Amino acid sequence: MNVRMIYKSNEDFSTAGKLIYTDLKKSGKSDFDFDLRRKDNTPFKAHVIITSPHQENPLESTIVTIVDISQREEAQKEKMKREKLQGVLEMAGAICHEINQPLQTILGYSTLLEDNEAISPEDLQKIKKQAIRIGDITRRLSNITRYKTLEYPGDTRIIDIWGSGAD
Amino acid sequence: MNVRMIYKSNEDFSTAGKLIYTDLKKSGKSDFDFDLRRKDNTPFKAHVIITSPHQENPLESTIVTIVDISQREEAQKEKMKREKLQGVLEMAGAICHEINQPLQTILGYSTLLEDNEAISPEDLQKIKKQAIRIGDITRRLSNITRYKTLEYPGDTRIIDIWGSGAD
């Protein structure tokens, strides 16, 4: 295989060559990640390590080791996903913990006030209805095991609580 | 350097030797992560790649490449931290979005009811106080930029909302 084949252009080949040569002169080693293709033309992420026993004149001979790191990359992606889910769940847990007690108090006192005939039941119902809604949200939170996100103003994203699921 | 020096015991040396030999016979390559030490005795995480041009009899000669991956591991850890923070923030954003409106309704109607002299102001204050507390929580959430966690019953952790900070 002509080594130029793995570069997209002669410029890339020349730039990479210079960087590798400089590394080899300096430390006897050059390594980097690179997108390569298998014989069946499927792409894979490779970690390429070039060493030379001739540090003074590395062009004399080099040993090139190519490690297929696509599985490692996949594993990393999975790990990142789990890590983010962990953040989502820990925050959901915190909210349930913080909000449930004040919410119970609101619900309790608004139920208590229902006995008072001087109060319009509609006004009280509006309070209760919203407190129940907040309760629905926290219940939903405590059942999330996987999540979806939504775009949100300010170039950010938030968890889609109603679209996220439970197992 | 005697190759046994990098193993903790003769058993480790023998087990590793068998695994590497099997890999080399099978694919001409064996690679794994390993805790090594630099000359100055500081530990580092290494990716070790062993290849042999003699697949039939790998013991004839092997090429061992050792890559210091401690920087890569550090970068991965940082990335994981950012990913988890992202999950925390996206959940915090969702909560603020979901809860603020019902909360405003509760606060609005409980303020309205204050004009009704038939209601004990204490009961109403209890509702308002808790609604304000929930409001404090959501305000706190919207300012979080870094977080701490707390142990929580059920062998889990939750975000420490009051201990987490803003920049």
Interface residues (C-beta under 8 A of the other chain):
Chain A: D31 H47 I49 T51 I63 T65 V67 Q76 K79 M80 E83 K84 L85 Q86 G87 V88 L89 E90 M91 A92 G93 A94 I95 H97 E98 I99 P102 L103 T105 I106 Y109 S110 L112 L113 N116 A118 I119 D123 L124 K126 I127 Q130 A131 R133 I134 I137 L141 Y147 T149 L150 Y152 T156 R157 I158 I159 D160 I161
Chain B: D31 H47 I49 T51 I63 T65 V67 Q76 K79 M80 E83 K84 L85 Q86 G87 V88 L89 E90 M91 A92 G93 A94 I95 H97 E98 I99 P102 L103 T105 I106 Y109 S110 L112 L113 N116 A118 I119 D123 L124 K126 I127 Q130 A131 R133 I134 I137 L141 T149 L150 Y152 T156 R157 I158 I159 D160 I161
